Amino acid sequence: MADSKDRIGRPVRRVVTGTRTDGKSAVLYDSDNPYRYSRGGGSTIMFNEIWTFDTSPAPLAGTHDGADRAMSHSPPAEGAHFRVIQSAKEDNAQVDQQEADRQFSAMNDGGLSERLPGARHWNMHRTRTVDYGIVTYGERIHVLPESDFVMRKGDVVVQLAHFHSWDSTRGDNIMIFDMIGGEYPDGSK
């Protein structure tokens, strides 16, 4: 079994299967995930972007790589994306808030993510999405504006456009997220 440094320090393997132009099933891509991005600002978070689509129903024909696009914190407004987040144990005092904010803005081209200034955690935000998050390794703290709770391996969270952050001060962890475009709780887009 791989140790935590190996789990956190390397990209996940991404295998994409589909239908070739001759109608036969095939492996389209099989490699270490080439779409891996640092959260930046001194954070240990690594985003592995696995697949994104712009509309639903999702297009399934052809060999276009759905992850071959600019990094975006949120999925397209009418679409979804699937990502694996790897986080090494983090020291929040090492995060440069100004640089983290700059990185967040750079990843927010679609505008579906919103920061909560002055919050009790450096990365408090919300996205106009429904997110299904699953812890696959370690523990991660889900931070809300006024409370928090621990997520452990096997736990699942459904996030409905609420302000939150994630804290990795308990140690290395891996989470999988499926993020689908939606509306804010007040019905705004």
Salt bridges, closest charged atoms under 4 A:
ASP6 OD1 - ARG10 NE 3.32
ASP22 OD2 - ARG20 NH2 2.69
ASP30 OD2 - ARG13 NH2 2.79
GLU49 OE1 - HIS81 ND1 3.85
GLU49 OE2 - ARG83 NE 2.59
ASP54 OD1 - ARG69 NH1 3.05
ASP65 OD2 - ARG14 NH2 2.76
GLU99 OE2 - ARG102 NH2 2.71
ASP101 OD1 - ARG115 NH1 2.93
GLU114 OE1 - ARG126 NE 2.84
GLU139 OE2 - ARG152 NE 3.04
GLU139 OE1 - ARG170 NH1 2.94
ASP148 OD2 - ARG120 NH2 3.20
ASP167 OD2 - HIS121 NE2 3.28
